[in-house]
Amino acid sequence: MSRQIELLDKFYDNKATESEKRQLAGLLNDPDRWTDDFDEIWDHSFGHMPDSADERIFKAITATANPAKINIRRFFMRMATCAAVFGAVAISLFYWNENRLLTKYNDMTVEVGHGQKSDISLPDGTIVHLNADSKLRYGSHFNGKQRQVELTGEAYFDVAKDAQSPFIVKAGDIQVRALGTSFNVHAYPDDENITTYLAEGSVIVSSPDQSFNLSPGEVAVYSLADTRMTKKQEEDDRLFIAWMNNEMVFNDEPILNIIKLLERNYNVKFEIKSDKLNSVTFTGTLKNASLQSTLYALQFTSSISYKKKDDVIELYSD
């Protein structure tokens, strides 16, 4: 019995640990590891599920592949691409995990919704901590001479060491190149900057016109407005990686930036009702804070008042 099948058995018997679930996802991400066990994986994936889940998963796959007049699952799976196969097994893997419902493994893409986080184990052993409202993409030949991923949003990377194969993160106009290190990339399209913070090791951060070597504790900041990049030493690493410990750390941060963060973290919508808030900033640390306690902190320290109207939180200046 292969490791994939062993883990699938444990998963469907509700005996798999969180670590084993992540390991199974990592194994399934590498088609070369499971193609030989195709039939057995298929049987395990659908043979253990209720009919309703079976139907939903099959419909999700066929909606993507849209094969013409195919009514036999076995035939479809033999003719579909490896990406479609992985989509079926991976969707089934996370289907019943209530805390992961917004994490979708589809082909080689991992998406995390608002108010969610996810830990991902890549085929090379690299661990990626994906923040809310983020997406990670990588190709089927990830374990080749070059390990490359694309990021939209925020992620902390614990890169597995491989001197022969650089690990590359593409985030908008930025490219981060590493061999084995730990770093955080913040790259939300609606933010003003793309930031790369290095915790351990060394990386090269490149934009179309610039390139910086970072040492531990340094951060590269790329401005989306003027497409220029700067580098600086940062004393407080919590400003960049506190989110992994369910903390929010702010140092004279504009309220408008904080609102974006709260919308991602709590899956809510804000509306600014006073232009005065454009110049308001906040400094403080919030740990394991609920939305309500966060709003109280902003109200108490920053002369902000709020009112909930339907599904929107309106912010006013006192």
Buried (B, 14 or more C-beta within 10 A) or exposed (E): EBEBBEBBBBBBEEEBEEEBBBBBBBBBBBBEBBEEBBEBBBEBBBEBBEEEBBEBBBEBBBEBBEEEEBEEBEEBBEEBEBBBBBBBBBBBBBBBEEEBEBBBBBBBBBBBBBBBBBBBBBBBEBBBBBBBBBBBBBBBBBBEEBBBBBBBBBBBBBBBBBEEBBBBBBBBBBBBBBBBBBBBBBBBEEBBBBBBBBBEBBBBBBBEEBEBEBEBBBBBBBEBEEEEBEBEEBEEBBBBBBBBEEBBBBEEBBBBBBBBBBBBBBBBBBEBBBEBBEEBBBEBEBEEBEBEEBBEBBBEEBEBBBEEEEEEBBBBBE
